[in-house]
Amino acid sequence: MTIKALRSTRIVTPDGLRSGVVVVEKGKIVAITEEHHGEVMDYGERYLMPGFVDIHVHGWGRGSFAWKGTRESLEAMSRDLVNAGVTAYLATSATMPQDFLERSLQAAAEYINTAPPGDGAEAVGIHMEGPYINKKYLGMQREDSLQPPSVEGFKHYSALAGGHIRLMTLAPELDGALTLIRYLRSLGITASAGHTDATFDQMTAAIDAGLTHVTHAFSAMRGLHHREPGVVGAVMYYRDLYAEVAKQTGITLRPEVFDILYRIKGDRRLVMMSDCLGYVDFPEGYKFHHYLREETFEISRGKLQITGKDGDTRCIAPNDWHDVCQLEMSFLDSIKAVVNRLENGLVSAAQIACLNPAKLAGVASRKGSLEPGKDADILVLDEALTLNAVWCRGVEQPLETAK
């Protein structure tokens, strides 16, 4: 029987910061106590906090599930995500051609069922972003792959996914959407509004049907107008509606807009996620223009070429971790960008980046907080919030940044 114990004067718990020892047995937290008489790893004043739960991540680092749809892409994501502090995630699909989507769901199911414990972040389920979305707010989704909402269609996807779909982003104003939302609620699957032109009244009907979440709030949705509050108005009005926000670079959301949403939602209903893509794992020959970054991405001869609006091109190889990890803002860097504006610092961060997303993913019984009975998914952070160590289900993970 292997018992590990981690000591710190600053353990981030749902009740606040405390001093003590986190005792781990068989990958689970069995106690947080003041006294422990066995061997202890002493982290002094460094923070111990729960690992982040990313419920909206298409790819990260050297893996891109949404664009490759393979087990190998998920393996790469899992091993690289720990470098961003993510210890659990929902493998997030995109609105893609039917045959590709079907193969992707099967690959995800197989990986979730067989991935060895402790081999990077745990894929705890699947988030389907589309194909039941509105073409008016496509964003980076594919118009040629849109489908009308359908319970039968979802049952088909769910069977391929082995019952692992935990969250679905859809446009609630589309015909058939309310029926699907009710069906998702009956299964305990989170229904989320995204890529949607819904009116406030249509959002109200969707909430009554069981919709509980909004995907990348403010982005790809009908905005707020004083006579038609739209989706954004519903996000602000309905207190129990969860709302997620992505990379806090200031590009997608101005800092002031994040602050407005946080003042309304608070720790209880705001959700952090990354919406990252994993550019270097895109298929050979794939090319697209990122309208927010004003850059064009293309995979050529196994390398990523990025061309800016000035015409200058830089090239990044998948094995160049220093450049790869800076292609997209990491989950941890997003937390660093907002933590000083949260009501209770890292305690608030643990709520919006760990526990709230764990609830939406249906895994809050074992993820999202440092409490007895939960998985030992633990981050060790110094005063500057630099990642010093990561434990996934009690297994310490190798970190690229430490090499």
Steps between C-alpha positions, in 0.01 A plus 500: 500500500654832389416812694624842395466819699552859388549776758438870446410807701269607214260228389217636284175340620133590443504656849805715434875473547618270776820343625542126522582175327313353202511122543463291183433128473442307177461823303237647733515767768421322824556788741611859542641511849723706728705200610653218296762266639609334176729623224400844372597710196527846651412781258530770765310816404431391145134467408328164463184536293274273296593436138308699240207337322479619137155424358562675168832407339531383139874451522806611690872480451576221254152351478184618323202272553250715312713509182670160514241297689741224597613321814850633437373859507332436835812336642706805401241738644487314831877500543536866405198637689662434836753769409209744503376373837212304347444159660157416354323607181219441255632409155322762292390434143415758234235526230666269250394264216288207616748219435783687673280580799391138530859374494603764753231401748596135470867584553417710806286223650777245450757730655284589800432133566860383476734791585734397782452688829752773557613536137437872490169680545191279510245527219185472708258526209413675175369848424324519164513858368251470217392387251166644624598868478387810310686594182458871585753456781735240357824639638762242394246220450418351157177601328507195272474272806202658679206277590153563649463395866368147534458258788553211262813663364632549851424137590713397204791716619457386859519133399821564305638690798423217738278723713790734578344825369470725806431841343343618176515851352200581280287789377175479700297700245530227232206270432530189714743655747262519796406134463869409492574717804229319697648167393851607602370610839337160550843340453683743727691651206570874508329696223674826412402789273767598250539620141144621539269777384241427770279777629458556872164321491651204313774481762235506772321208335830311473577557868155374589575191289824433687777714351744597776812639333624743235804426283769773469279779634472809277668324206297355210159597638231766477610795710320725747252761379273694730187386312626150417735376775600198290733225621734738681204654680388155611850424628485814712139461612479133599712461811518120491624485141869404481713706263845405372782724387815404311858624473544826688728669250274802465439411133182293530375682809621838623602481866217735589245265339637207699466710814139590418410136453681399818315764700173349378588129518755497780678185607177302498425506126804618304702231321853524363603292199756531222335434159851415376555325166845336492619659177810289437292180482272625222496273191764539228390766251233647729480879478280752674490868592452597864285811480577618854876446490514618138735216416484215248597151615611222267659157552767436240748211508407424858565852631271788587540813292350820641464802276413835655309783339834661414587197287779374723501123555644298787529124520453277807584130524294272727809402699585861586315514832624850587313643200210252497393577857485873419275464194188526716450652841504219754232436760744594776594826331131591477470445873805717561336775295186515715584363846568842654158619384311210657328541835709241685807449283593136447203382705273667245717368217456146629123547484478640147782294345461171684175437687249676272626330182514167685131543581412569136706198391317281750815407694481724806475192722867428426647814340516874555606546861744377762275296726509149645358244259599690185774421250845625595518753215728757657703798377801641684544872430754748632434862593514607133257217415769316309417132472745298711331158495181330382337187640230320300312233693793478736765465229754779465523613137813586302493866403661637185574827678709312754727341239 
